[in-house]
Amino acid sequence: MNEHFYAVIMAGGGGTRLWPLSRQNRPKQMLRLVSDRTLFQMATDRLQGLFPVDHIYVVTVADQATELQKQSPNIPAENYILEPMPRGTASVVGLAAVVLQKRDPEAVMAVLTADHYIENVAGFQQILSSAQELARKDFLVTLGIQPTFPATGYGYIQRGELLGHYGQHDAYRVLRFKEKPNEETARGLLQRGDHFWNSGMFIWRVDRIQEEFSRQMGELYQTLEQIAKSWGTAWQTETLKKLWPQIKPQTIDYGIMEHAQQVAVLPGADLGWSDVGSWDSLFDVLPGDPNGNIHISAMHLGIDTRDTLVCTEDPNRLVVTIGVKNLIIVDAGDALLVCPRDDAQKVRELVKLLDQNGYQLYL
């Protein structure tokens, strides 16, 4: 059955909340934050044994492809699908679907992320196998994460009726997708017990997702059809360059999933998942010292210092702290970030401010 199963890694994001380490020319999937492997390398590593390397595709922008290929040279160069410019995840998924359908009309594609952390690799592979089985029954499958706290930075998925058991997992019909809530709403969703975090990972047959593009995003579907006709021909690059800028940016969540038919969720309870979306999120992934401090490539000496993250680009640079707690300290050589942990989500706003004030050199 796995001969028709393919992985598509979306690897074109920026990760602005991890500034100043994450930059335009080195987004977060290229960073070594949680191990000596980059997040992208870890994303490809956890597919080994489930997907042959020639069944792993990467969708990214051209200026990131060279570095990603260096990091995972085992993936065939022809499996890198290059979008001329970012146009949202809907177009990424659509482009990958038409490319895969030309190769294998029976393909089931797992749409995966390049910049998340998953501790339980065996459990992750099991849930993908279960999702493939469900996807072959015409369902669009999304992977939900069992929430552990009232997160306001994630979207939520509400489950409905039990559809059955697939592998070691229960499958539920999706009632609705919900946008990122405020804290009060998030607490209510957690107490209800019928909501999962939206992981942003999906599994479906390529022909099934194209039905939804045709039904819900007709304009994008027509554009993808034209691109598909040119794929593998002498005018592939020219067609893509001409048509891609005309695509209206949209996410797969808003463009397709919220109003799709036959949507199911498989809950992942013990995956050890984190989207590594902000500096504060690393406290959920990395072990701290006896005082709760986290050091990333840093020499750190602290007096009365607790629950503080210290990260430097230079492993020989000494950072000394006295009498601080709950801080984020990140030294990227040409830029230094210091902020309270509670304000870690505001780094995205800071990046916008840098752009508005002419500090593009630091983006």
C-alpha positions as CSV (number, residue, x, y, z in Angstrom):
1,M,0.0,0.0,0.0
2,N,2.9,2.4,0.8
3,E,3.9,2.3,-2.9
4,H,1.3,5.1,-3.5
5,F,2.1,7.0,-0.3
6,Y,4.1,10.3,-0.5
7,A,5.3,12.9,1.9
8,V,5.2,16.6,0.9
9,I,7.2,18.8,3.3
10,M,6.2,22.5,3.2
11,A,9.5,24.3,3.7
12,G,9.1,27.9,2.6
13,G,8.2,29.7,5.9
14,G,10.1,32.4,7.7
15,G,9.6,31.9,11.4
16,T,9.6,35.6,12.4
17,R,9.0,34.9,16.1
18,L,12.4,33.4,16.3
19,W,14.2,36.6,15.3
20,P,17.1,37.5,15.5
21,L,18.3,33.9,14.8
22,S,15.7,33.3,12.1
23,R,16.2,35.6,9.1
24,Q,15.0,35.8,5.6
25,N,18.1,34.0,4.3
26,R,18.0,31.5,7.1
27,P,14.5,30.7,8.3
28,K,13.8,28.7,11.4
29,Q,13.7,25.3,9.6
30,M,17.4,25.8,8.9
31,L,18.3,26.4,12.6
32,R,19.7,23.9,15.1
33,L,17.6,24.8,18.1
34,V,16.7,21.5,19.8
35,S,19.5,19.2,18.6
36,D,22.6,19.1,16.4
37,R,20.3,18.6,13.5
38,T,18.3,21.4,12.0
39,L,14.5,21.3,12.2
40,F,14.3,20.5,8.5
41,Q,16.8,17.6,8.9
42,M,14.7,16.3,11.8
43,A,11.6,16.6,9.6
44,T,13.2,14.3,7.0
45,D,14.8,12.0,9.5
46,R,11.5,11.0,11.0
47,L,10.2,9.9,7.6
48,Q,12.8,7.2,7.3
49,G,11.4,3.7,7.1
50,L,7.9,4.9,6.2
51,F,8.7,6.6,2.9
52,P,11.4,5.8,0.4
53,V,13.5,8.9,-0.2
54,D,12.1,9.3,-3.8
55,H,8.6,9.5,-2.2
56,I,9.6,12.6,-0.2
57,Y,8.9,15.9,-1.9
58,V,9.9,19.4,-0.6
59,V,8.0,22.6,-1.6
60,T,10.0,25.7,-1.0
61,V,11.1,29.0,-2.6
62,A,14.1,29.0,-4.9
63,D,16.5,31.0,-2.6
64,Q,16.1,28.4,0.1
65,A,16.3,25.2,-2.0
66,T,20.1,25.2,-2.3
67,E,20.7,25.2,1.5
68,L,17.9,22.6,2.1
69,Q,19.4,20.3,-0.5
70,K,22.8,20.6,1.3
71,Q,21.1,19.7,4.6
72,S,19.3,16.6,3.2
73,P,21.2,15.5,0.1
74,N,19.5,12.1,0.0
75,I,16.3,13.6,-1.3
76,P,16.5,13.6,-5.1
77,A,16.9,17.1,-6.6
78,E,14.0,16.6,-8.9
79,N,11.7,16.2,-5.8
80,Y,12.2,19.8,-4.9
81,I,9.2,21.8,-6.1
82,L,10.1,25.4,-6.3
83,E,7.4,28.2,-6.1
84,P,8.6,31.5,-7.6
85,M,7.3,33.4,-4.6
86,P,5.2,32.6,-1.5
87,R,1.5,32.5,-2.2
88,G,0.2,30.7,0.9
89,T,-0.2,27.0,1.8
90,A,-3.3,26.5,-0.5
91,S,-1.2,27.0,-3.6
92,V,1.7,24.9,-2.1
93,V,-0.6,22.0,-1.5
94,G,-2.3,22.4,-4.9
95,L,1.0,22.5,-6.8
96,A,2.3,19.4,-5.0
97,A,-1.0,17.6,-5.7
98,V,-0.8,18.2,-9.5
99,V,2.8,17.2,-9.6
100,L,2.1,14.0,-7.7
101,Q,-0.9,13.1,-9.8
102,K,1.2,13.3,-12.9
103,R,3.6,10.8,-11.4
104,D,1.0,8.5,-9.7
105,P,-2.8,9.0,-10.1
106,E,-3.4,6.8,-7.1
107,A,-1.1,8.9,-4.8
108,V,-2.0,9.7,-1.2
109,M,-0.1,12.7,0.0
110,A,0.9,13.6,3.6
111,V,1.3,17.3,3.9
112,L,3.9,17.9,6.6
113,T,5.8,20.7,8.2
114,A,9.5,21.5,8.0
115,D,9.8,23.4,11.2
116,H,8.0,21.4,14.0
117,Y,9.4,19.2,16.7
118,I,8.0,15.7,17.2
119,E,9.6,13.6,19.9
120,N,7.8,10.3,19.4
121,V,8.9,9.4,15.9
122,A,7.4,5.9,16.1
123,G,4.1,7.2,17.2
124,F,4.2,9.8,14.4
125,Q,4.8,7.1,11.7
126,Q,1.9,5.0,13.2
127,I,-0.6,7.9,13.0
128,L,0.5,8.6,9.4
129,S,-0.1,5.0,8.5
130,S,-3.6,5.1,10.1
131,A,-4.3,8.4,8.3
132,Q,-3.4,6.9,5.0
133,E,-5.9,4.1,5.5
134,L,-8.7,6.6,6.3
135,A,-7.7,8.9,3.4
136,R,-8.3,6.0,1.0
137,K,-12.0,6.1,2.0
138,D,-12.4,9.6,0.6
139,F,-11.7,11.5,3.8
140,L,-9.6,14.6,4.1
141,V,-7.6,13.8,7.2
142,T,-6.1,16.2,9.6
143,L,-3.8,15.4,12.5
144,G,-5.0,16.9,15.8
145,I,-2.9,17.4,18.9
146,Q,-4.3,16.7,22.3
147,P,-4.2,20.1,24.1
148,T,-2.3,20.4,27.3
149,F,-3.0,24.0,28.2
150,P,-5.3,26.8,26.9
151,A,-3.1,27.9,24.0
152,T,-4.0,31.1,22.2
153,G,-1.4,30.7,19.5
154,Y,-3.0,27.6,17.8
155,G,-6.2,27.0,15.8
156,Y,-8.5,24.4,17.2
157,I,-10.5,21.5,15.7
158,Q,-13.8,20.3,17.2
159,R,-14.5,16.6,16.8
160,G,-17.8,15.0,16.2
161,E,-19.0,11.4,15.8
162,L,-16.6,8.5,16.1
163,L,-15.9,7.2,12.6
164,G,-14.1,4.0,13.6
165,H,-10.7,2.7,14.6
166,Y,-7.7,2.9,12.2
167,G,-4.6,1.2,13.3
168,Q,-4.1,2.2,16.9
169,H,-6.1,5.4,16.5
170,D,-9.7,6.6,16.8
171,A,-10.9,8.7,14.0
172,Y,-13.6,11.4,14.4
173,R,-15.6,13.5,11.9
174,V,-14.6,17.2,12.1
175,L,-17.4,19.5,13.1
176,R,-15.6,22.7,12.6
177,F,-12.2,24.5,12.6
178,K,-11.8,27.4,14.9
179,E,-9.4,30.3,14.7
180,K,-6.9,31.2,17.4
181,P,-9.0,32.0,20.5
182,N,-8.5,34.5,23.3
183,E,-7.4,33.0,26.6
184,E,-11.0,32.8,28.1
185,T,-12.3,31.0,25.0
186,A,-9.2,28.7,25.0
187,R,-9.9,27.7,28.6
188,G,-13.5,26.8,27.7
189,L,-12.4,24.7,24.7
190,L,-9.9,22.8,26.9
191,Q,-12.6,22.1,29.5
192,R,-15.0,20.8,26.9
193,G,-12.6,18.0,26.0
194,D,-13.7,17.7,22.4
195,H,-11.2,20.1,20.8
196,F,-7.7,19.5,19.5
197,W,-5.0,21.8,18.4
198,N,-4.6,22.1,14.6
199,S,-1.2,20.7,13.8
200,G,-1.3,22.0,10.2
201,M,-0.6,18.4,8.9
202,F,-3.0,16.7,6.5
203,I,-3.3,13.4,4.6
204,W,-5.5,12.9,1.5
205,R,-5.7,11.4,-2.0
206,V,-4.5,13.8,-4.6
207,D,-7.6,13.4,-6.7
208,R,-9.8,14.0,-3.6
209,I,-8.1,17.3,-2.7
210,Q,-8.3,18.5,-6.3
211,E,-12.0,17.9,-6.1
212,E,-12.1,20.4,-3.3
213,F,-10.0,22.9,-5.1
214,S,-12.3,22.6,-8.1
215,R,-15.4,23.2,-5.8
216,Q,-14.1,25.9,-3.5
217,M,-11.2,27.6,-5.2
218,G,-12.0,27.5,-8.9
219,E,-9.7,30.2,-10.0
220,L,-6.7,28.6,-8.3
221,Y,-7.8,25.2,-9.7
222,Q,-7.8,26.5,-13.3
223,T,-4.3,28.0,-12.8
224,L,-3.0,24.7,-11.4
225,E,-4.5,22.8,-14.4
226,Q,-2.5,25.0,-16.7
227,I,0.6,24.5,-14.7
228,A,0.0,20.7,-14.7
229,K,-0.2,20.6,-18.5
230,S,3.2,22.3,-18.8
231,W,4.9,20.2,-16.0
232,G,7.8,18.2,-17.3
233,T,7.9,20.0,-20.6
234,A,10.2,22.7,-22.0
235,W,7.8,25.4,-21.0
236,Q,7.3,24.4,-17.4
237,T,9.5,27.2,-15.9
238,E,8.0,29.9,-18.2
239,T,4.5,28.9,-17.4
240,L,5.1,28.8,-13.7
241,K,6.8,32.2,-13.7
242,K,3.9,33.7,-15.7
243,L,1.0,32.2,-13.8
244,W,2.2,32.0,-10.2
245,P,2.3,35.8,-9.4
246,Q,-1.4,36.0,-10.4
247,I,-2.4,33.6,-7.6
248,K,-4.2,35.2,-4.7
249,P,-2.4,34.3,-1.4
250,Q,-4.5,32.0,0.8
251,T,-4.0,29.2,3.4
252,I,-5.2,25.7,3.0
253,D,-7.1,26.1,6.2
254,Y,-9.2,29.1,5.1
255,G,-9.3,28.2,1.4
256,I,-10.3,24.6,1.7
257,M,-10.5,22.9,5.1
258,E,-13.1,25.1,6.8
259,H,-15.8,24.2,4.2
260,A,-14.5,20.9,2.9
261,Q,-16.7,17.8,2.8
262,Q,-15.8,14.5,4.4
263,V,-13.1,15.8,6.9
264,A,-11.8,13.6,9.7
265,V,-9.3,14.2,12.5
266,L,-6.9,11.7,14.1
267,P,-5.9,12.8,17.5
268,G,-2.2,12.5,18.5
269,A,-2.0,12.3,22.2
270,D,1.6,11.3,22.9
271,L,3.6,12.7,19.9
272,G,5.6,15.2,22.0
273,W,4.7,17.8,19.4
274,S,5.6,21.5,19.4
275,D,5.5,24.0,16.5
276,V,8.6,25.7,18.0
277,G,6.8,28.9,17.1
278,S,8.4,31.2,19.6
279,W,11.4,31.4,21.9
280,D,9.1,30.6,24.9
281,S,8.0,27.4,23.2
282,L,11.5,25.9,23.6
283,F,10.8,25.6,27.4
284,D,8.4,22.8,26.4
285,V,11.0,21.0,24.3
286,L,14.4,21.4,25.9
287,P,15.4,20.4,29.5
288,G,16.5,23.2,31.8
289,D,19.2,23.3,34.4
290,P,18.2,23.0,38.1
291,N,17.1,26.6,38.0
292,G,14.9,26.1,34.9
293,N,17.4,28.0,32.7
294,I,17.9,26.9,29.1
295,H,21.2,27.4,27.2
296,I,21.5,27.1,23.4
297,S,25.1,27.2,22.2
298,A,25.8,29.5,25.0
299,M,28.2,29.8,28.0
300,H,26.1,31.2,30.7
301,L,26.9,32.1,34.3
302,G,24.0,33.3,36.4
303,I,23.5,34.5,40.0
304,D,19.9,34.4,41.2
305,T,18.8,33.6,37.6
306,R,15.7,31.4,37.0
307,D,13.6,30.3,34.1
308,T,15.6,32.2,31.5
309,L,16.7,31.2,28.0
310,V,20.1,32.2,26.8
311,C,21.1,31.7,23.2
312,T,24.1,32.9,21.3
313,E,25.6,32.3,17.8
314,D,29.1,32.3,19.3
315,P,29.7,29.3,21.6
316,N,32.7,31.1,23.0
317,R,30.7,34.2,24.1
318,L,30.0,34.3,27.8
319,V,26.7,35.7,28.9
320,V,26.4,36.6,32.6
321,T,23.1,37.4,34.3
322,I,22.4,38.5,37.9
323,G,19.0,38.7,39.6
324,V,16.8,38.0,36.5
325,K,14.0,35.6,35.9
326,N,11.6,34.7,33.0
327,L,13.8,36.3,30.4
328,I,14.6,35.6,26.7
329,I,18.2,36.6,25.8
330,V,19.2,35.9,22.2
331,D,22.5,37.2,20.8
332,A,22.8,36.8,17.0
333,G,26.1,38.7,16.7
334,D,24.7,41.7,14.8
335,A,21.5,41.9,16.9
336,L,20.5,41.3,20.5
337,L,17.0,40.4,21.8
338,V,16.1,40.8,25.4
339,C,12.4,40.4,26.4
340,P,10.2,38.8,29.1
341,R,9.1,35.3,28.4
342,D,5.4,36.5,28.5
343,D,6.1,38.8,25.6
344,A,7.8,36.3,23.4
345,Q,4.9,36.3,20.9
346,K,5.5,40.0,20.3
347,V,8.7,39.3,18.5
348,R,6.7,39.1,15.3
349,E,5.5,42.7,15.9
350,L,9.1,43.7,16.4
351,V,10.1,42.3,13.0
352,K,7.4,44.4,11.3
353,L,8.7,47.4,13.2
354,L,12.2,46.8,12.0
355,D,10.9,46.6,8.4
356,Q,8.9,49.8,8.8
357,N,11.9,51.7,10.3
358,G,14.4,50.8,7.6
359,Y,16.3,48.1,9.4
360,Q,16.0,45.6,6.5
361,L,19.7,44.7,7.0
362,Y,18.6,42.8,10.2
363,L,15.7,41.0,8.7
